[in-house]
Amino acid sequence: MPTILHFADAHIDMANHGRHDPQSGLPIRVMDYLKSLDTIVDAAINEKVDLVIFAGDAYKDRSPAPTFQREWGRRIMRLSHAGIPTLLLIGNHDLSPALGRAHALESFDTLEVPYVRVLDRPAFLGPGELFDLPLQVLALPWISRTGYLAQLDAPASDLGEVYAEIEALLTGLIQGWLDEADPSLPTVLTAHASVAGASYGGERTVMLGSDLVLPGSLVKDPRLDYVALGHIHKPQDLNPNNHPPVIYPGSIERVDWGECKDDKFFIVAHVERGQTEVEWRKLTGIRPFIDRRLRLESQENVSNNLRAVLPPPGELEGAIVRLTLEYPRDWEALIDEAALQEHAARAFEFHLIRRPLMETRIRLPEDQAIGSLTPLELLDLYWRDKFSDEDLPALMKLAGEVIEDSTHEG
């Protein structure tokens, strides 16, 4: 029974908060990610797992600084020196946007690092390509829409049609591999992709471009014995209490506020034909994110109300803290930010987001009557006064879908 350690979405250079460590020179937030990565590598070595699968996105972007490449390389080399076979799947953040350019993990292939294999294109690996492990691995790295269109010399006019074509191609590929697979050996699928039915976490702020979505039926095929996914940061099993386990372990640290309540994990899976045991290993010492919101309704005891919405100072120690405050604009002088900063002095970072409110009246153009506007046009007028321009497209798209659904139901 091969034992696999599966993790994904390391994003080790997400230095979007805090200061630098004076000894190492590294951003302290990067050190948080590296601490989790060290925990994962230590577990693989100490427990002598048979295979490590990293399901993509080592970095936050496609051009990591040499310092961050060095720190990632040190951890992967520890696995290599321990003789642990390691598969590195290419994710969307690892892939260069230009055809022919090296991806972020190319050096491991170029230098032919022992026991490390980089998967930058779909592959079916048998025991002979897995250091004689009694195992089969089907691998789907991130599929670049741009690269696919360039290879086929196809227009990008209909994105939905392009994704449907890619989905059909991948489905046929996986089904063909499963038909060829040795039925006596455990079979693992690893993919860096979105799967239908998955719940998204906060990585929407990190993802690049639109997604190809794989059908749930593809990854839940009973001929598979474990499905090791990456790309979505929220930990989840898409096939609970059924075979095969279809698992996103999630990111190894909290990437942004969308993940402030998420625990972080890696997976140890004991893979057997028709029966796989999965252990969710919770990563400890994850830096807390504390997100609070308050709308001032009275001018009385403003400072006390602000402090009361935050945890006590001892609970803020080492945390990244955000307080979003809504209040009438003419109450600005009542907000004592210095007192809040003092209350949160033991936090790693404290952010006060001010949102002063103004009473506004939406005015229609002189040549328009309200009855001449569609519901979507009225919503657009209303929302332009309430939300930023970057939020409007998503809101309008969602509103259009709701209106369309209600119209069909009517």
Order of alpha helices (4+ residues) and beta strands (2+ residues): beta-alpha-beta-alpha-beta-alpha-beta-beta-beta-alpha-alpha-beta-beta-beta-alpha-beta-beta-beta-beta-beta-beta-alpha-alpha-beta-alpha-beta-alpha-alpha
